[in-house]
Amino acid sequence: MIPPVVILAGGLATRLYPTTLTRPKSLVEVAGYPFIYHQLKLLKEKGVKEVVLCVGKYGDLIIDYVGDGEQWGINVQYSRDGPSLLGTGGAIKNALALVPDNFMIMYGDSYLDTDFSAVSDTFTREKLPVLMTIYHNTDRYDKSNISMKNGKIVKYDKINRNPEMEFIDYGLMVVRKEIFGPCPPDIPFDLSVVLSEMVEKGLVAAFVVPTRFYEIGSPAGIDETGQYICNRKKNNN
């Protein structure tokens, strides 16, 4: 069974200004619909039944559009950042009351056409508190930030990169709620900090995804993602 998915949709999306000066990234039009329409449709297809949307600025617009998720056949709940942004880690910490002990995390600008059931099953089998999906990127679609050795993640760093980093975090992970226990509430922090610490402790399993990720964090990304969604629809008809 696929655990609930927490979607981080509260960022300011400054790279998409001026488009995102009046709307959140999740509602940017991609292939004829707000992006979150495609995201939730894909999650339903992958077998996801429960979603928690972490929202920030313009969160009400997302809530008005998505509602309870009924049109996608998914139960959607919401966690709000409040008056100030909490960062990716703080937003998840703020949402912990809405999820069970194990849950998935993904980003609000990601379109991840992969096998969610296989990811969940690998997490269960590996018996570690974190599983990261990764892609052999070699700086192709973004700067690689993960080093692998003997099938294990040995380094994850989004800032201090080195030539040994050939992989990149694909954008989907499974975690145990307990990893956020030491993090203070209502204080902004980045999810990558927690993940890097867990990697250093050898507590992160890896799932290598064979196909690339798509994202709408830039105008070029919007075009690429829209084209992929359109082609995927044609191929599935």
Phi, psi and omega in degrees: 000134181279128180288167176303151180248123173268123180252123180275104186233031185249007183287167183274343177054050184295335180291346180254010174300143007271358183305318185267016173285340183235000180207156177282160181302325181300337182257007174294136183287129176224124179051042171089356181221159170303141186305323184295336174301310180294321183297312180290324177299317179294317180299319176300316179299326182279355177102008179284136181243338184231132179227140170243121178263118174272114186241155179229239178300136183064020179300327180298327179294321177295315181298318179298323182281314186277322183062224181270005178085007186302322184294341176259353184075027179235141175275118184247129172242169185228145172231125183261141176295325185097202186293338180226150181293139184259358186076169184295321179288315180297325178295321178291316177305320181292338184260002189299331180293344184263357185235158176282188183298325178245135178205164178261156176228137170213172185260151184288354178248015186253138172242106192243095183271076182224178185272096182294326179295318179295322177298313180297318180295323179293320176302313180298318183290322184286334176059036174246158185287347180221139167234127176252133169277138183224159182227138179284092195265321184044048177062021186286308185255344174192175179290126178294147186220015182227133173256137178242145175213125181053040177078008181241146173284122181248345179206133174224115183208118183275352183249304183266084183272158177218166185298339180285349181277100180256345182254162177226149176292126186289334176113007177228134178217161174239134183222159168267141182305329186299337184292342179265003181303315181288349185278127181292145179285156173063018176240125183297136171203161185263139178302325183299331178295315179296315181296319179299318179296320179292323176298315180301331180272359180073029186250020183239121174275162181236143172232112183276118179271130186281342183243155187292161174269162173232147183209160182242034182283353180214163176303320178296320178296322177299315180297313181297316181294317179299318179295319180297316180298317179296316179295321179297319179297317179298316183291334181270351179276000000 
